[in-house]
Amino acid sequence: AQTVTQSQPEMSVQEAETVTLSCTYDTSESNYYLFWYKQPPSRQMILVIRQEAYKQQNATENRFSVNFQKAAKSFSLKISDSQLGDTAMYFCAFINAGGTSYGKLTFGQGTILTVHP
Amino acid sequence: KAGVTQTPRYLIKTRGQQVTLSCSPISGHRSVSWYQQTPGQGLQFLFEYFSETQRNKGNFPGRFSGRQFSNSRSEMNVSTLELGDSALYLCASSLLPGQGNTIYFGEGSWLTVV
């Protein structure tokens, strides 16, 4: 069974600073996709960044980047120049590339990030 | 391009009643999946539909069911509601299922069972 673990229930950071959120996962598959989603107080689940497991290059989206370590099954999210609008719950998620995964994302427990002015 | 649209956004039901939630995917998306989010259990996968067929199902009792129409719109139904069914129900859509296509979520339907 696939599992996703986020070991940091809560994190805080000062505006303009950098913060890293941790995520580890477990799977026996070799081809899969990893995501970070952000859920602000409105509860809308917003995609932050996506990583294909077969790509060695770490994904980057503006101020957001990941450190993908496939052998260690680690997928951390780095937020640079933190902004007040980054305050949200962040979820790490995983999906197999094929087989019978059909739309089934497996989520971690989430990390509440608070950005302080 | 409109996002994933869920209706109703908020509803209150009584134990024993049944409820139907609706989801319209992003235009062109053919895969629709449903998730339940609660403080205790987190985000749990309910089921996924593609071309009007249920392709995958999570570990939920038979009271939870769904369907997909030819226009890819989907509904989920919960019968004989229990207090524990109170949750945020999230619908998501993607172009194709299980191929790593990005999955986009709606704003959710808040269900309170009293």
gemmi code that builds the backbone of each chain (N, CA, C; Angstrom):
import gemmi

chains = {
    "A": [
        ("ALA", (0.841, -1.196, 0.000), (0.000, 0.000, 0.000), (0.878, 1.250, 0.000)),
        ("GLN", (0.386, 2.254, -0.706), (1.140, 3.500, -0.739), (0.804, 4.348, 0.475)),
        ("THR", (1.813, 4.978, 1.036), (1.594, 5.894, 2.155), (2.400, 7.160, 1.938)),
        ("VAL", (1.905, 8.245, 2.486), (2.582, 9.541, 2.431), (2.638, 10.087, 3.846)),
        ("THR", (3.811, 10.509, 4.280), (3.986, 10.993, 5.635), (4.539, 12.410, 5.642)),
        ("GLN", (3.843, 13.278, 6.324), (4.330, 14.641, 6.548), (4.564, 14.756, 8.047)),
        ("SER", (5.804, 14.883, 8.433), (6.174, 14.785, 9.846), (6.030, 16.098, 10.615)),
        ("GLN", (5.739, 17.178, 9.917), (5.633, 18.486, 10.566), (4.171, 18.936, 10.581)),
        ("PRO", (3.458, 18.787, 11.689), (2.058, 19.197, 11.719), (1.894, 20.707, 11.515)),
        ("GLU", (2.841, 21.475, 12.063), (2.752, 22.935, 11.946), (4.139, 23.520, 11.731)),
        ("MET", (4.183, 24.591, 10.925), (5.421, 25.327, 10.702), (5.067, 26.810, 10.673)),
        ("SER", (6.039, 27.628, 11.032), (5.829, 29.067, 10.898), (7.094, 29.694, 10.328)),
        ("VAL", (6.905, 30.820, 9.659), (8.037, 31.504, 9.023), (7.736, 32.997, 8.962)),
        ("GLN", (8.770, 33.789, 8.970), (8.601, 35.226, 8.823), (8.490, 35.570, 7.343)),
        ("GLU", (7.703, 36.572, 7.079), (7.555, 37.071, 5.714), (8.929, 37.312, 5.108)),
        ("ALA", (9.089, 36.927, 3.833), (10.314, 37.101, 3.040), (11.378, 36.037, 3.315)),
        ("GLU", (11.171, 35.204, 4.324), (12.144, 34.156, 4.597), (11.792, 32.884, 3.825)),
        ("THR", (12.671, 31.888, 3.969), (12.512, 30.612, 3.269), (12.122, 29.519, 4.252)),
        ("VAL", (11.241, 28.636, 3.811), (10.808, 27.538, 4.665), (10.750, 26.262, 3.826)),
        ("THR", (11.036, 25.137, 4.459), (10.989, 23.835, 3.778), (10.040, 22.901, 4.498)),
        ("LEU", (9.119, 22.330, 3.746), (8.164, 21.368, 4.283), (8.584, 19.968, 3.845)),
        ("SER", (8.533, 19.031, 4.765), (9.028, 17.674, 4.500), (7.904, 16.717, 4.110)),
        ("CYS", (8.282, 15.735, 3.305), (7.338, 14.698, 2.895), (8.129, 13.446, 2.536)),
        ("THR", (7.701, 12.326, 3.060), (8.254, 11.041, 2.622), (7.099, 10.162, 2.180)),
        ("TYR", (7.399, 9.223, 1.312), (6.343, 8.371, 0.782), (6.873, 6.951, 0.657)),
        ("ASP", (5.967, 6.044, 0.513), (6.367, 4.645, 0.374), (5.571, 4.014, -0.763)),
        ("THR", (6.262, 3.402, -1.680), (5.609, 2.726, -2.794), (6.551, 1.687, -3.362)),
        ("SER", (5.976, 0.663, -3.967), (6.780, -0.346, -4.641), (6.844, -0.079, -6.146)),
        ("GLU", (6.117, 0.938, -6.597), (6.096, 1.278, -8.008), (7.336, 2.086, -8.379)),
        ("SER", (7.679, 2.033, -9.657), (8.851, 2.788, -10.112), (8.455, 4.052, -10.863)),
        ("ASN", (7.216, 4.096, -11.339), (6.759, 5.252, -12.100), (5.536, 5.847, -11.432)),
        ("TYR", (5.661, 7.078, -11.016), (4.577, 7.710, -10.278), (4.759, 9.230, -10.349)),
        ("TYR", (3.810, 9.929, -9.780), (3.827, 11.380, -9.780), (3.606, 11.883, -8.362)),
        ("LEU", (4.247, 12.986, -8.059), (4.135, 13.597, -6.737), (3.651, 15.028, -6.881)),
        ("PHE", (2.868, 15.449, -5.925), (2.286, 16.788, -5.968), (2.375, 17.438, -4.584)),
        ("TRP", (2.417, 18.749, -4.604), (2.129, 19.532, -3.420), (0.890, 20.372, -3.721)),
        ("TYR", (-0.084, 20.269, -2.812), (-1.290, 21.075, -2.905), (-1.336, 22.010, -1.699)),
        ("LYS", (-1.948, 23.162, -1.915), (-2.132, 24.163, -0.869), (-3.620, 24.312, -0.615)),
        ("GLN", (-4.013, 24.326, 0.656), (-5.424, 24.518, 0.998), (-5.536, 25.678, 1.967)),
        ("PRO", (-5.863, 26.862, 1.463), (-6.028, 28.040, 2.340), (-7.321, 27.929, 3.141)),
        ("PRO", (-7.608, 28.883, 4.008), (-8.830, 28.823, 4.817), (-10.115, 28.661, 4.002)),
        ("SER", (-10.114, 29.079, 2.761), (-11.291, 28.901, 1.904), (-11.546, 27.422, 1.592)),
        ("ARG", (-10.545, 26.552, 1.846), (-10.607, 25.102, 1.640), (-10.494, 24.684, 0.177)),
        ("GLN", (-10.293, 25.668, -0.724), (-10.029, 25.316, -2.123), (-8.667, 24.653, -2.211)),
        ("MET", (-8.583, 23.485, -2.798), (-7.319, 22.755, -2.939), (-6.645, 23.251, -4.214)),
        ("ILE", (-5.473, 23.855, -4.044), (-4.787, 24.488, -5.166), (-3.464, 23.773, -5.432)),
        ("LEU", (-3.227, 23.402, -6.673), (-1.969, 22.750, -7.024), (-0.823, 23.749, -6.930)),
        ("VAL", (0.227, 23.337, -6.233), (1.411, 24.178, -6.100), (2.485, 23.739, -7.092)),
        ("ILE", (2.762, 22.426, -7.120), (3.861, 21.936, -7.947), (3.700, 20.433, -8.182)),
        ("ARG", (4.241, 19.963, -9.302), (4.097, 18.572, -9.731), (5.463, 18.039, -10.146)),
        ("GLN", (5.730, 16.776, -9.797), (7.019, 16.149, -10.130), (6.779, 14.755, -10.694)),
        ("GLU", (7.387, 14.482, -11.855), (7.333, 13.123, -12.401), (8.499, 12.325, -11.825)),
        ("ALA", (8.247, 11.123, -11.382), (9.291, 10.326, -10.734), (10.434, 9.958, -11.678)),
        ("TYR", (10.138, 9.883, -12.989), (11.173, 9.482, -13.928), (12.108, 10.640, -14.292)),
        ("LYS", (11.761, 11.836, -13.843), (12.608, 12.994, -14.120), (13.520, 13.255, -12.926)),
        ("GLN", (14.815, 13.342, -13.181), (15.754, 13.616, -12.095), (15.743, 15.086, -11.703)),
        ("GLN", (15.421, 15.941, -12.666), (15.447, 17.378, -12.394), (14.312, 17.757, -11.463)),
        ("ASN", (14.637, 18.535, -10.446), (13.634, 18.994, -9.503), (12.725, 20.036, -10.137)),
        ("ALA", (11.425, 19.919, -9.887), (10.465, 20.876, -10.429), (10.560, 22.220, -9.705)),
        ("THR", (10.278, 23.277, -10.451), (10.286, 24.633, -9.899), (9.120, 25.409, -10.479)),
        ("GLU", (8.449, 26.170, -9.607), (7.357, 27.042, -10.029), (7.500, 28.351, -9.262)),
        ("ASN", (8.137, 29.311, -9.916), (8.333, 30.631, -9.294), (9.039, 30.492, -7.937)),
        ("ARG", (8.381, 30.853, -6.860), (9.024, 30.809, -5.540), (9.022, 29.406, -4.915)),
        ("PHE", (8.383, 28.468, -5.579), (8.239, 27.119, -5.043), (9.160, 26.146, -5.787)),
        ("SER", (9.876, 25.337, -5.034), (10.726, 24.320, -5.645), (10.700, 23.077, -4.765)),
        ("VAL", (11.066, 21.950, -5.369), (11.089, 20.706, -4.606), (12.495, 20.135, -4.601)),
        ("ASN", (12.741, 19.310, -3.587), (13.955, 18.494, -3.518), (13.481, 17.050, -3.552)),
        ("PHE", (13.580, 16.437, -4.728), (13.085, 15.083, -4.946), (14.251, 14.115, -4.851)),
        ("GLN", (14.194, 13.249, -3.871), (15.216, 12.222, -3.667), (14.539, 10.863, -3.817)),
        ("LYS", (14.615, 10.296, -5.034), (13.841, 9.088, -5.312), (14.299, 7.901, -4.470)),
        ("ALA", (15.587, 7.734, -4.323), (16.085, 6.587, -3.560), (15.638, 6.664, -2.101)),
        ("ALA", (15.627, 7.854, -1.570), (15.216, 8.056, -0.180), (13.706, 8.193, -0.045)),
        ("LYS", (12.988, 8.254, -1.179), (11.539, 8.445, -1.205), (11.169, 9.685, -0.397)),
        ("SER", (11.841, 10.768, -0.745), (11.640, 12.039, -0.073), (11.270, 13.107, -1.095)),
        ("PHE", (10.355, 13.992, -0.713), (9.841, 15.006, -1.651), (9.513, 16.251, -0.843)),
        ("SER", (10.496, 17.096, -0.596), (10.273, 18.283, 0.228), (9.969, 19.500, -0.639)),
        ("LEU", (9.239, 20.433, -0.061), (8.839, 21.663, -0.749), (9.536, 22.847, -0.106)),
        ("LYS", (10.208, 23.641, -0.918), (10.851, 24.852, -0.432), (10.099, 26.069, -0.955)),
        ("ILE", (9.733, 26.938, -0.020), (9.057, 28.180, -0.386), (10.028, 29.331, -0.093)),
        ("SER", (10.398, 30.042, -1.113), (11.314, 31.172, -0.964), (10.524, 32.472, -0.897)),
        ("ASP", (11.124, 33.477, -0.235), (10.475, 34.789, -0.162), (9.011, 34.632, 0.270)),
        ("SER", (8.788, 34.003, 1.401), (7.434, 33.692, 1.876), (6.561, 34.945, 1.933)),
        ("GLN", (5.311, 34.771, 1.535), (4.341, 35.861, 1.537), (3.172, 35.502, 2.440)),
        ("LEU", (2.480, 36.529, 2.919), (1.341, 36.291, 3.818), (0.307, 35.374, 3.162)),
        ("GLY", (0.164, 35.492, 1.861), (-0.797, 34.657, 1.135), (-0.399, 33.198, 1.060)),
        ("ASP", (0.807, 32.870, 1.496), (1.232, 31.467, 1.510), (0.684, 30.729, 2.732)),
        ("THR", (0.106, 31.462, 3.673), (-0.477, 30.834, 4.863), (-1.588, 29.880, 4.438)),
        ("ALA", (-1.420, 28.610, 4.785), (-2.359, 27.577, 4.337), (-1.940, 26.235, 4.907)),
        ("MET", (-2.784, 25.226, 4.686), (-2.404, 23.837, 4.938), (-1.797, 23.319, 3.639)),
        ("TYR", (-0.655, 22.655, 3.741), (0.016, 22.104, 2.568), (-0.024, 20.581, 2.626)),
        ("PHE", (-0.458, 19.985, 1.523), (-0.558, 18.536, 1.435), (0.399, 18.002, 0.378)),
        ("CYS", (1.117, 16.977, 0.742), (1.928, 16.212, -0.186), (1.055, 15.057, -0.679)),
        ("ALA", (1.104, 14.755, -1.962), (0.252, 13.703, -2.511), (0.996, 12.909, -3.577)),
        ("PHE", (0.524, 11.692, -3.784), (1.196, 10.718, -4.646), (0.149, 10.001, -5.486)),
        ("ILE", (0.514, 9.680, -6.728), (-0.363, 8.840, -7.540), (0.486, 7.964, -8.434)),
        ("ASN", (0.098, 6.696, -8.561), (0.811, 5.805, -9.472), (0.567, 6.225, -10.911)),
        ("ALA", (1.510, 5.901, -11.783), (1.408, 6.318, -13.176), (0.412, 5.492, -13.963)),
        ("GLY", (0.140, 4.296, -13.564), (-0.755, 3.479, -14.375), (-1.441, 2.432, -13.548)),
        ("GLY", (-1.695, 1.285, -14.167), (-2.376, 0.216, -13.459), (-3.768, 0.633, -13.074)),
        ("THR", (-4.119, 0.417, -11.844), (-5.482, 0.720, -11.399), (-5.521, 1.943, -10.490)),
        ("SER", (-4.582, 2.849, -10.661), (-4.561, 4.009, -9.763), (-5.738, 4.933, -10.000)),
        ("TYR", (-6.182, 5.008, -11.258), (-7.332, 5.794, -11.672), (-7.800, 6.865, -10.700)),
        ("GLY", (-7.141, 8.002, -10.780), (-7.620, 9.161, -10.044), (-7.389, 9.126, -8.558)),
        ("LYS", (-6.732, 8.078, -8.042), (-6.591, 7.957, -6.596), (-5.299, 8.600, -6.124)),
        ("LEU", (-5.433, 9.818, -5.636), (-4.318, 10.466, -4.966), (-4.266, 9.974, -3.526)),
        ("THR", (-3.060, 9.696, -3.049), (-2.861, 9.392, -1.638), (-2.220, 10.614, -0.998)),
        ("PHE", (-2.867, 11.138, 0.026), (-2.423, 12.374, 0.661), (-1.715, 12.115, 1.985)),
        ("GLY", (-0.814, 13.028, 2.324), (-0.260, 13.060, 3.669), (-1.239, 13.755, 4.605)),
        ("GLN", (-0.833, 13.868, 5.860), (-1.734, 14.417, 6.862), (-1.797, 15.941, 6.804)),
        ("GLY", (-0.872, 16.555, 6.106), (-0.871, 18.004, 5.949), (0.043, 18.713, 6.935)),
        ("THR", (0.536, 19.865, 6.520), (1.346, 20.749, 7.369), (0.729, 22.131, 7.328)),
        ("ILE", (0.371, 22.658, 8.494), (-0.169, 24.016, 8.568), (0.999, 24.996, 8.571)),
        ("LEU", (1.049, 25.830, 7.549), (2.103, 26.841, 7.464), (1.507, 28.212, 7.760)),
        ("THR", (2.134, 28.917, 8.697), (1.718, 30.282, 9.016), (2.866, 31.217, 8.692)),
        ("VAL", (2.564, 32.221, 7.887), (3.565, 33.240, 7.550), (3.257, 34.480, 8.373)),
        ("HIS", (4.236, 34.909, 9.178), (4.061, 36.068, 10.057), (4.652, 37.324, 9.417)),
        ("PRO", (3.953, 38.461, 9.607), (4.478, 39.717, 9.052), (5.697, 40.199, 9.824)),
    ],
    "B": [
        ("LYS", (-11.377, 29.812, -18.616), (-11.887, 28.446, -18.513), (-12.361, 28.204, -17.096)),
        ("ALA", (-13.624, 27.784, -16.941), (-14.172, 27.577, -15.618), (-13.486, 26.394, -14.958)),
        ("GLY", (-13.392, 26.474, -13.613), (-12.796, 25.388, -12.863), (-13.809, 24.314, -12.554)),
        ("VAL", (-13.450, 23.454, -11.613), (-14.361, 22.408, -11.163), (-15.439, 23.063, -10.293)),
        ("THR", (-16.686, 22.794, -10.625), (-17.798, 23.431, -9.924), (-18.580, 22.408, -9.125)),
        ("GLN", (-18.761, 22.683, -7.842), (-19.506, 21.773, -6.986), (-20.727, 22.482, -6.408)),
        ("THR", (-21.831, 21.740, -6.375), (-23.052, 22.261, -5.749), (-23.741, 21.165, -4.955)),
        ("PRO", (-24.423, 21.498, -3.863), (-24.391, 22.799, -3.214), (-23.091, 22.994, -2.441)),
        ("ARG", (-22.798, 24.189, -2.035), (-21.575, 24.443, -1.281), (-21.734, 24.073, 0.190)),
        ("TYR", (-22.905, 24.317, 0.724), (-23.161, 24.015, 2.136), (-24.538, 23.369, 2.262)),
        ("LEU", (-24.617, 22.371, 3.120), (-25.918, 21.776, 3.388), (-25.916, 21.088, 4.740)),
        ("ILE", (-27.093, 21.082, 5.333), (-27.306, 20.441, 6.618), (-28.393, 19.391, 6.438)),
        ("LYS", (-28.096, 18.175, 6.883), (-29.054, 17.074, 6.776), (-29.222, 16.413, 8.136)),
        ("THR", (-30.288, 15.671, 8.253), (-30.592, 14.947, 9.483), (-30.179, 13.490, 9.330)),
        ("ARG", (-29.768, 12.897, 10.425), (-29.417, 11.474, 10.409), (-30.522, 10.653, 9.760)),
        ("GLY", (-30.119, 9.706, 8.919), (-31.083, 8.849, 8.258), (-31.500, 9.336, 6.884)),
        ("GLN", (-31.308, 10.631, 6.622), (-31.654, 11.161, 5.306), (-30.591, 10.763, 4.281)),
        ("GLN", (-30.849, 11.125, 3.039), (-29.852, 10.898, 2.010), (-29.519, 12.240, 1.350)),
        ("VAL", (-28.355, 12.295, 0.711), (-27.904, 13.539, 0.101), (-27.258, 13.249, -1.245)),
        ("THR", (-27.433, 14.169, -2.159), (-26.786, 14.080, -3.473), (-25.968, 15.337, -3.710)),
        ("LEU", (-24.706, 15.141, -4.058), (-23.796, 16.246, -4.360), (-23.442, 16.192, -5.841)),
        ("SER", (-23.295, 17.370, -6.433), (-23.042, 17.446, -7.867), (-21.690, 18.064, -8.161)),
        ("CYS", (-21.112, 17.638, -9.279), (-19.798, 18.131, -9.669), (-19.736, 18.271, -11.188)),
        ("SER", (-19.351, 19.461, -11.645), (-19.099, 19.676, -13.072), (-17.608, 19.854, -13.274)),
        ("PRO", (-16.970, 18.963, -14.054), (-15.516, 19.048, -14.224), (-15.127, 20.196, -15.145)),
        ("ILE", (-13.849, 20.453, -15.196), (-13.316, 21.427, -16.147), (-13.635, 20.932, -17.556)),
        ("SER", (-14.000, 21.857, -18.425), (-14.360, 21.495, -19.786), (-13.253, 20.664, -20.450)),
        ("GLY", (-13.650, 19.524, -20.998), (-12.682, 18.644, -21.656), (-12.132, 17.559, -20.750)),
        ("HIS", (-12.293, 17.710, -19.452), (-11.831, 16.683, -18.516), (-12.841, 15.556, -18.449)),
        ("ARG", (-12.341, 14.334, -18.530), (-13.241, 13.191, -18.570), (-13.179, 12.324, -17.318)),
        ("SER", (-12.171, 12.560, -16.497), (-12.050, 11.792, -15.259), (-12.491, 12.649, -14.086)),
        ("VAL", (-13.384, 12.099, -13.270), (-13.863, 12.803, -12.079), (-13.661, 11.888, -10.879)),
        ("SER", (-13.076, 12.435, -9.836), (-12.889, 11.668, -8.608), (-13.441, 12.446, -7.426)),
        ("TRP", (-13.745, 11.731, -6.372), (-14.334, 12.318, -5.173), (-13.488, 11.956, -3.956)),
        ("TYR", (-13.393, 12.916, -3.036), (-12.637, 12.737, -1.802), (-13.465, 13.244, -0.629)),
        ("GLN", (-13.257, 12.610, 0.514), (-13.856, 13.069, 1.756), (-12.748, 13.618, 2.644)),
        ("GLN", (-12.972, 14.793, 3.212), (-11.975, 15.379, 4.110), (-12.583, 15.619, 5.474)),
        ("THR", (-12.010, 15.008, 6.497), (-12.431, 15.203, 7.880), (-11.201, 15.486, 8.726)),
        ("PRO", (-11.383, 16.161, 9.863), (-10.233, 16.449, 10.730), (-9.541, 15.178, 11.222)),
        ("GLY", (-10.318, 14.137, 11.467), (-9.730, 12.923, 12.032), (-9.064, 12.018, 11.019)),
        ("GLN", (-9.675, 11.858, 9.862), (-9.178, 10.917, 8.849), (-8.428, 11.589, 7.714)),
        ("GLY", (-8.442, 12.899, 7.661), (-7.747, 13.597, 6.578), (-8.488, 13.434, 5.263)),
        ("LEU", (-7.726, 13.382, 4.189), (-8.302, 13.272, 2.849), (-8.328, 11.812, 2.424)),
        ("GLN", (-9.522, 11.320, 2.134), (-9.665, 9.929, 1.731), (-10.388, 9.838, 0.396)),
        ("PHE", (-9.876, 8.977, -0.460), (-10.417, 8.765, -1.795), (-11.716, 7.964, -1.717)),
        ("LEU", (-12.746, 8.469, -2.389), (-14.035, 7.775, -2.425), (-14.156, 6.910, -3.679)),
        ("PHE", (-14.143, 7.540, -4.842), (-14.219, 6.806, -6.107), (-13.848, 7.702, -7.273)),
        ("GLU", (-13.631, 7.048, -8.410), (-13.265, 7.754, -9.636), (-14.098, 7.233, -10.794)),
        ("TYR", (-14.507, 8.149, -11.663), (-15.303, 7.802, -12.830), (-14.644, 8.304, -14.100)),
        ("PHE", (-14.755, 7.506, -15.130), (-14.249, 7.865, -16.448), (-15.167, 7.234, -17.480)),
        ("SER", (-15.620, 8.040, -18.418), (-16.558, 7.550, -19.441), (-17.724, 6.794, -18.821)),
        ("GLU", (-18.299, 7.395, -17.804), (-19.502, 6.891, -17.138), (-19.273, 5.574, -16.398)),
        ("THR", (-18.028, 5.164, -16.230), (-17.713, 3.906, -15.561), (-16.894, 4.175, -14.306)),
        ("GLN", (-17.273, 3.504, -13.230), (-16.472, 3.616, -12.011), (-15.226, 2.770, -12.186)),
        ("ARG", (-14.049, 3.412, -12.149), (-12.807, 2.687, -12.387), (-12.106, 2.334, -11.082)),
        ("ASN", (-12.389, 3.079, -10.049), (-11.668, 2.855, -8.798), (-12.564, 3.254, -7.639)),
        ("LYS", (-12.416, 2.559, -6.532), (-13.272, 2.838, -5.373), (-12.427, 2.737, -4.119)),
        ("GLY", (-12.663, 3.664, -3.200), (-11.970, 3.639, -1.920), (-12.697, 2.744, -0.937)),
        ("ASN", (-12.203, 2.755, 0.273), (-12.730, 1.876, 1.311), (-13.853, 2.553, 2.086)),
        ("PHE", (-14.986, 2.674, 1.453), (-16.161, 3.280, 2.065), (-17.331, 2.313, 1.953)),
        ("PRO", (-18.281, 2.414, 2.904), (-19.431, 1.497, 2.839), (-20.300, 1.757, 1.611)),
        ("GLY", (-21.179, 0.803, 1.338), (-22.034, 0.884, 0.162), (-23.018, 2.042, 0.188)),
        ("ARG", (-23.143, 2.701, 1.347), (-24.034, 3.880, 1.420), (-23.525, 5.019, 0.530)),
        ("PHE", (-22.263, 4.944, 0.217), (-21.646, 5.963, -0.639), (-21.646, 5.448, -2.076)),
        ("SER", (-22.256, 6.186, -2.949), (-22.300, 5.772, -4.345), (-22.155, 6.990, -5.238)),
        ("GLY", (-21.926, 6.743, -6.492), (-21.785, 7.853, -7.416), (-22.145, 7.430, -8.822)),
        ("ARG", (-22.130, 8.400, -9.696), (-22.324, 8.098, -11.107), (-21.767, 9.245, -11.931)),
        ("GLN", (-21.564, 8.956, -13.197), (-21.079, 9.983, -14.108), (-21.963, 9.972, -15.348)),
        ("PHE", (-22.259, 11.142, -15.837), (-23.129, 11.281, -16.998), (-22.288, 11.416, -18.272)),
        ("SER", (-22.973, 11.358, -19.413), (-22.258, 11.394, -20.690), (-21.503, 12.697, -20.913)),
        ("ASN", (-21.910, 13.769, -20.232), (-21.196, 15.049, -20.372), (-20.081, 15.183, -19.318)),
        ("SER", (-19.752, 14.096, -18.668), (-18.697, 13.999, -17.649), (-19.091, 14.565, -16.289)),
        ("ARG", (-20.219, 15.216, -16.192), (-20.694, 15.666, -14.879), (-20.908, 14.454, -13.982)),
        ("SER", (-20.686, 14.656, -12.687), (-20.791, 13.530, -11.772), (-21.638, 13.904, -10.558)),
        ("GLU", (-22.237, 12.911, -9.981), (-22.954, 13.068, -8.726), (-22.501, 11.991, -7.767)),
        ("MET", (-22.487, 12.340, -6.488), (-22.301, 11.310, -5.488), (-23.477, 11.353, -4.513)),
        ("ASN", (-23.825, 10.215, -4.009), (-24.968, 10.084, -3.128), (-24.542, 9.365, -1.846)),
        ("VAL", (-25.048, 9.859, -0.749), (-24.834, 9.167, 0.515), (-26.216, 8.893, 1.098)),
        ("SER", (-26.513, 7.644, 1.335), (-27.821, 7.282, 1.883), (-27.690, 7.009, 3.377)),
        ("THR", (-28.814, 7.047, 4.056), (-28.869, 6.766, 5.492), (-27.730, 7.470, 6.226)),
        ("LEU", (-27.760, 8.759, 6.165), (-26.666, 9.566, 6.711), (-26.427, 9.291, 8.189)),
        ("GLU", (-25.137, 9.292, 8.543), (-24.708, 9.147, 9.922), (-23.942, 10.417, 10.320)),
        ("LEU", (-23.850, 10.632, 11.637), (-23.149, 11.830, 12.113), (-21.717, 11.880, 11.580)),
        ("GLY", (-21.093, 10.733, 11.456), (-19.710, 10.646, 10.995), (-19.523, 10.991, 9.529)),
        ("ASP", (-20.613, 11.171, 8.815), (-20.512, 11.551, 7.402), (-20.312, 13.054, 7.247)),
        ("SER", (-20.412, 13.781, 8.347), (-20.157, 15.222, 8.296), (-18.722, 15.451, 7.843)),
        ("ALA", (-18.571, 16.192, 6.756), (-17.238, 16.342, 6.152), (-17.300, 17.355, 5.026)),
        ("LEU", (-16.118, 17.676, 4.534), (-15.995, 18.426, 3.285), (-15.807, 17.402, 2.174)),
        ("TYR", (-16.662, 17.434, 1.176), (-16.564, 16.507, 0.058), (-15.994, 17.267, -1.139)),
        ("LEU", (-14.846, 16.795, -1.589), (-14.138, 17.454, -2.677), (-14.245, 16.642, -3.955)),
        ("CYS", (-14.559, 17.321, -5.018), (-14.584, 16.716, -6.344), (-13.351, 17.194, -7.088)),
        ("ALA", (-12.790, 16.325, -7.923), (-11.600, 16.686, -8.693), (-11.747, 16.162, -10.109)),
        ("SER", (-11.093, 16.823, -11.043), (-11.150, 16.346, -12.426), (-9.776, 16.391, -13.067)),
        ("SER", (-9.604, 15.544, -14.071), (-8.375, 15.549, -14.859), (-8.707, 15.067, -16.256)),
        ("LEU", (-7.778, 15.297, -17.174), (-8.009, 14.904, -18.562), (-8.227, 13.402, -18.672)),
        ("LEU", (-7.303, 12.644, -18.119), (-7.371, 11.186, -18.180), (-6.997, 10.647, -16.812)),
        ("PRO", (-7.482, 9.466, -16.462), (-7.190, 8.942, -15.130), (-5.863, 8.223, -15.043)),
        ("GLY", (-5.233, 8.287, -13.896), (-4.095, 7.445, -13.565), (-2.879, 7.618, -14.438)),
        ("GLN", (-2.732, 8.730, -15.128), (-1.563, 8.900, -15.984), (-0.752, 10.120, -15.577)),
        ("GLY", (-0.962, 10.530, -14.317), (-0.180, 11.644, -13.827), (-0.649, 12.989, -14.306)),
        ("ASN", (-1.760, 12.989, -15.070), (-2.304, 14.286, -15.442), (-2.695, 15.045, -14.184)),
        ("THR", (-2.471, 16.314, -14.210), (-2.750, 17.114, -13.034), (-4.223, 17.010, -12.664)),
        ("ILE", (-4.462, 16.835, -11.394), (-5.820, 16.725, -10.865), (-6.192, 18.050, -10.230)),
        ("TYR", (-7.295, 18.625, -10.693), (-7.767, 19.922, -10.212), (-8.999, 19.725, -9.339)),
        ("PHE", (-9.053, 20.474, -8.254), (-10.127, 20.323, -7.292), (-11.132, 21.463, -7.333)),
        ("GLY", (-12.360, 21.142, -6.947), (-13.383, 22.155, -6.738), (-13.273, 22.720, -5.329)),
        ("GLU", (-14.200, 23.608, -4.997), (-14.178, 24.261, -3.690), (-14.804, 23.403, -2.597)),
        ("GLY", (-15.448, 22.331, -3.004), (-15.988, 21.414, -2.017), (-17.431, 21.691, -1.627)),
        ("SER", (-18.055, 20.652, -1.097), (-19.403, 20.750, -0.526), (-19.302, 20.387, 0.945)),
        ("TRP", (-19.708, 21.341, 1.774), (-19.671, 21.108, 3.215), (-20.967, 20.440, 3.634)),
        ("LEU", (-20.867, 19.221, 4.159), (-22.041, 18.503, 4.632), (-21.992, 18.404, 6.151)),
        ("THR", (-23.065, 18.845, 6.785), (-23.213, 18.692, 8.234), (-24.411, 17.798, 8.483)),
        ("VAL", (-24.196, 16.728, 9.233), (-25.283, 15.816, 9.586), (-25.605, 16.014, 11.068)),
        ("VAL", (-26.881, 16.321, 11.341), (-27.292, 16.587, 12.736), (-28.310, 15.552, 13.199)),
    ],
}
model = gemmi.Model(1)
for chain_id, residues in chains.items():
    chain = gemmi.Chain(chain_id)
    for i, (resn, *xyz) in enumerate(residues, 1):
        res = gemmi.Residue()
        res.name, res.seqid = resn, gemmi.SeqId(i, " ")
        for name, pos in zip(("N", "CA", "C"), xyz):
            atom = gemmi.Atom()
            atom.name, atom.element = name, gemmi.Element(name[0])
            atom.pos, atom.b_iso = gemmi.Position(*pos), 0.0
            res.add_atom(atom)
        chain.add_residue(res)
    model.add_chain(chain)
structure = gemmi.Structure()
structure.add_model(model)
structure.setup_entities()
